[in-house]
Amino acid sequence: MAVANLIDAAEAVAGRGSARAPSPSDAVDGVTPQVIVEPSDAQAVASTLSWAFREKLSVLIRGSGTKLGWGPTPRAFDVLLSTTRLNSVTAHRHGDLTATVQAGATLAHTNEQLARHRQWIPLDPPAAGRATIGGLVATNDSGPRRHRYGAPRDLIIGVELARADGRIAKGGGIVVKNVAGYDLPRLMTGSFGSLGVILSATFKLYPMPTASRTVVVDLRDPAELGTLAAKVLASPLAPTTLEFELSPPQHPLQHPSAAVAPGAPLRALIRFESIETAVEQQAQEAFRLARNNSSRIVGGEDEEALWEQHSRRPWDGDGAVVKVSVLPTELPGLLRWLSQSSGSTEVSGRAGLSVFLARIGGSAEAQARLISGLRDMSPPGRGSVVIVRGSPELKSLVDVWGPIGDGLPLMRAVKQQFDPAGILNPGRGPGGI
């Protein structure tokens, strides 16, 4: 079908002014759709999907575009469906500490609205100012505060979605309670747009803290990081974040047992957020807990600057970015290995959860070799290595998701149940679903 005819057909189902021709900025890894559709409400989304289902048109969903680089390069797709016009906080039940938010609303805008009652969704993913609610749910993305509050999967309690055939479905509830039946909200969390289009999500909220302190601990070796994390986790302390940063020196690749070179810049960031008295007391206790290391307590503007810089790691700069999850006992060894790699330039992540991001420099071939090495050390059942930013050339050399493990047949069965025609985000979900 010609582009002009596609635009006319899309406007007929989604409403006048809701469809347009693509521009170069609409390309995903260099692949451009035939038409951009921007429905203004849930029913228009459903009508668009019903039309695409009938016409056998492939659909890729976009919010603000902060996570379009996740997933393999698309072979081709027909419709880019944008949720940016679904951007409201539709209900804030401040007495119940819950809120329902449309998929296209940004996290920053949402929390501005919730702050009127001193409440918030305590997520802090990369690009938090632009990331949308739908994108966060679809990717289950999170940041440092995951240590205390969890990821979107831990906060979501309800969801409304448009199925691939255009029918609208709901799951979960609007208050925090046990809901019988299929756990649709958590199923959609981390589905990467392969099961349905998220229209809105309901979250449990938390009171906003009034004070914050961060303990910065300089470390000499990843083993010290493991020891410190174990001490904090075993203590009565309740940090909101337990982070680390590693900027390894440039040395030839060595065996994982090799020690970090002297002076390698490794540090832990332990943050406390609550009322003033509590954060001061807990920061002092954490400071004493790390007394054998160089440490300091940071607050005020210096603390804000510290976390602003941390949020940009490792996204600033060129290169691929991978998300790595490993067993806690294997984190120090993996960091030692990375510290000796000439390709790894920035590493930061959750010390208490053994999840981190690493920016990898060099050519696409060099990046692929390092990623393969990481996957050899983190096989299914012990970890995972996923490319979250990479060039089309890198994605042609190495699988974005890596080995999925025994869960892949079940994932394919769920995909078949929700999207039998395979029109939603085809081939870009986990395991290529």
N, C-alpha and C positions, 0 to 999 in steps of 0.2 A: 504494500500500500504506500502511495506517495506521502511525503511528510505533510503536505498541505491537507490531504484527506485525513491523515491520522489526527492532526490538530483539530479539524472540524469534528471528527468522531469523538475525540476526547472531551471537547467542550460540550458536546451534546449530552454527555453523561455526567460530567463534573461541574458544569456551569460555565457561563460565558466569562471569559477572562481567566479561566483556570488552566488553560493549556497554551503552550508556546513552542516555538522552534528552539532547539538547543543552541548554546553558545560554547565557545572553546572551554570556558570555565566549568561546564557541566560534564566534561569528560572524566571518566574514572580509569586511571592508569592508561590514559591515551585512547580509551574506547568511548565513543560518543553515542548517546541514545538517539532514537528517532524523534521523540517528543518528550517535553517536560510537562508534567501535570501537577498543579498545586491546588488540591481541593480545599474548600473553605470550611467544611464540616465533616462529621463522621459519615453521614449518609452519602456525601459526594465521594468520599474515599471508597465506600462500599460499592457504589455504582461504577466507579472506575475499575475496580477489581473484577466486578461481574463482567464488564465489557472486555477486559483483557483476557479473562478466563474463556469467554466465548470465542474470541478472535485468536486464541493461542499466542498471546503476546507476552514476552518475558518482562518482568517488573523488578526494578531495583529501588529500594526505599532509601530516602535521604532526609535527614533532619538539617543540621547546620553543616554537615559534611566533615566533621572532625574525625570520623572513623571510617570514611569511605576507603581509606588505604588498607584497612583490615580485610583479609581474604584474598584469594587468588585474583589475578587479572581476569576480568570477564571476557569470555569469548566474544560475546555480543549481547546487547539487550535492547529492547524496544522502547520501554517506558521508564522514565525516572520519575517516581512519585515522591513529591516533597510534602513534608508534614509541617512546614514552617508557618502555615496559616492556622494551624490548630495549636494555639499558644497561650491558653488561659489556665489559671488556677480555678477550676470550676467549683470547688467546695473546700473550705477550710473549717473542719470541725475541731476548733481549738480546745474545746472542753474534753474531747476524746483523744486529742493528740494525733489526728489523722488528717490527710488532705488528698484530694483527687486532682490530678494535673493532666492536661492534654499533652500529647506526645511531642508536639513541636515547641513547647515552652522550654526556655533555657533553664538550667539549674540556678543560675545567678538571679534571673528574674523571679523564679519561683521562691527562692529564699528571701528575696526582698519583700515579697508579699507576705510570706509567713512570719517575717520578723516583726510585723505589726503587733503580733501577740507573743513576741520573744520565743518563737519556735523555728525549727529548720529541719531540712533533710540533711543529715550530717555526712554528705558525700563530698569528696574533693578530688575528682579525677583530673588528669591532664586537660588543659584547655577548659577549665571549669566555667569560665565566663561565657563560652559559646556552646558547650555541650548541651544537647537537648535531653529531656526526660526519656523520650522514646529510644534515643541512641544509647543512653546509659543502661536502660533495661535490656535492650537487644544485645548488648555486648557484655553486660554485667561488669562494667568498668567501675573502678574505684581508685582511691588514692591512699595516702598515709593514714587517714582516720579509719580505714578498714580495720586496723588493729583493735579499736574499741567498739565501733558501730557495725562492722561487717560491710558487705557489698550490697548492691541493689537487691540481690536475691534474699538477703536477710531483712530488708526493710519493706519490701513490697507486700501488700496484703490483698490487692485486688487489681484486676485488669479488664479493660474493654478492648476488643480487637476486631478487625475485619478479616474474615477468612479469605482464602484464595478465590473462592467462588462468589465472593461478595456478601455473604451473610455475616451479620454482626453477632458476636458472642461475648459473654461476660463470665468471669470467674472470680472466686474469692469474695471479699466483703468490703465494708467501709469502716469497720471497727476492728480492733485487735482481738481476735478470738479464733478458736479452732473452727475451720470450715470443712464440712464433710464433702467428699466427692473428689473429682479430678483437680489436682493442684495446678490449675491453668496459669496463675501468675508466675510461679517459679518455672514452669515449663517454657514460658515465653522469655524468661530471663536467660540471656546467653544464647538465644536461638538465631541471632544474627540475621533477622529478617527472613528466615527461610520457612517459617510456619504461618505467619500472618502479619498484618500491619497493626502495630500497637496504636490505638486511638487515645487511650488515657490510662493512667495507672494511679492506684491509691497506695499511699505510704503511711507507715507509722512515723511519727515525728518525735523530736527530742527538744527539751528546753535549750535555749542558746546559753552558752557559758558567758560569764561576765569577766573572767580573768584567765590569763595564760602565762605559762613559763616553759622554757625549753632548756634541758640540760644537754650540753654538747660535750661529748667525750671523745678525745683523740686516742686512737688505738694503734698498736704496732703490727698486729697480725690478725687475720680472720679468726683464729682460735680465740683471741681475746673477745671478739665480737660475740661468738657463741657463748662464752662464759658469762659475759655481761647480760646478754639476752636471757639466759637461763636464770640468773640471779633476779632480774626484774620480774620475770614471769612467776617465779616462786615466792615473791615477796607480796605483801599486802598492797603494794602500789597499784594504782589504776591509771596508767597513762593512756591518752587517746592515740598516741603514735609511738612506735618503737622502730625508728628508721635507721638506715645506714647509707653512707656514700663512699664510693671507692673510685679514685682516679688513678688507675695503675700506671706505673712507669713502662716505658717501651723496652721490652726485653724479648729475646727469642722464646717461642713456645716451649714450655717444659712439661714434665710430667706433673699431674695434679698434686703429688706429694711435695713438690718444690716449695720452699718458703718464699713468702713475699719479700721483695727486695727491701733493705733497710730504708726507712723514711717514706714508704708508700703511704700516700694520704688516705687514710681510712678513718672514718669517725662515725659515731652513733649519735642520733638525735632523739631524745626522750621528751615528749611534750605532755604537759598536764593542762587540762582546761576544765575549770569549774568556778567556784567562788574564790575570792582573793586569798582567804586564809588557807583553804585546802590546797591550792596550787603552790603556795609558798612552802607549806609544810612538806608536801610530797616532792617538790623539787629539791629541797634541802636533803631529804632522805635519799633520793636518787643520787645526789652529789656525793653523799657519804658512802653509798653503795659502790660507787666507782672511784673510791679514794686512791686506789693504786694506779690510776691513770690520770693523764692531763684532762681536766674537765672544768667547765664553767657553766654558770646559769645565765640565761639570756631572756630579756623581757622587753616590752615596749616596742619602739621602732626598730631596734636591732633584731628583735625576734621576727617581726613582720618581714624585714628584708631577708633574713635567713630562710624563711619558708617560701618566700617568693622565688628566691634563687633555687631552692630545692625543687620546687614544682616544675621548673624548666629543665631540670636534669632528667633524662639525658636527651631531651628533645632539641635543645639548641645545638646547632652544628650539623654538618653533613653526616651521611651514613645511614645504615639500617638500624632499626630499633627492634629488639626482641624482648618478649615477656617470658621469664623463666620461673617455673615452680619446681621446687625440689623438696626432699625430706629435710627436716631441720638438722639432722645429723650430718647431712652431706653439703650443707651450705658453705662451711669454712673451706672445704677442699675445692669446691667449685670456684669460690672467690680467689683462692690461691692460683688456680689454673688461669683464670681470667686476668689476674694481675700480671701474669707473665706473657700475656698475648699482645702482640704488636697491633692487633686489629681492634681491641676493645679500648674505648677511650673514656667512657662514662658509665658507671654502674650505680644504681640507687634502688632502694626498695624496703620491704617490710622484714626487719630482722626477726620479729616474733612469729611471722607466718611463712618465712622462707620463700617469698615471692619478690622478684625484682625485675627491673628493666635494665637493659644494657645497650648502649649505642656502639655499633661496630663500624669501623672505617675501612678504607682500602677499596680495592676493586670488587665487583660483584662476585668474581671467582673466589677471592680471599674471604669475603663475607660468608659465602656458601660453605667454605671449608670450616670456618670457625663454628657456624651454626651446626654443621654435621657433627663436629667434635662435641659440642654441648649436648646434642641429642644422644650421642653414644654414652655420655655420662649420666643422662637423665631419661632412661627408657620408660615406656608406659608402666604405670604402677609405682614408679619412683619419682616421676617428674614429667615436665613437658616444656617445650621450647616453641613459641609461636611468634611468627614475624608480624609485628604490628605496624611497622613502616619499612617499606622496601621498594626498590626500583622494579619495574617490569622485568628487567634483565635478571635480577636476583630471583624473582618469583618463577622465572622460566628454568632456573637451575636447581632450585630446592623447593620442596613442598612448603607452603605457608604454615600449615597446621602441624606437620610432623605426624608421627604415629599416633593413632587415636586409641588403640587398644580394643578390648573386648566389647566396649559399648557401641561400636560403630553399627552393627546389625540392628540394634534397638533404635538408634538414632534414625537410620534409614526407614525403619518401619513407622516411626512417628511422622517423619516427613511424608511418607506415602499416605498416611491417614489424613494429615492436614492439607497437603498440597499434592494431590495425586497427579495433576497435570505438570507439576514441576515448573511453574511459572515464576515463583517467588525467589529472587536472588539465586538463580540456578547455578549450582556448582561452587558457590562462594561461602556456604556455611561450613561448619566444622566437618572435616572428613570429606568435603566436596559434596555435601547433601544439597 
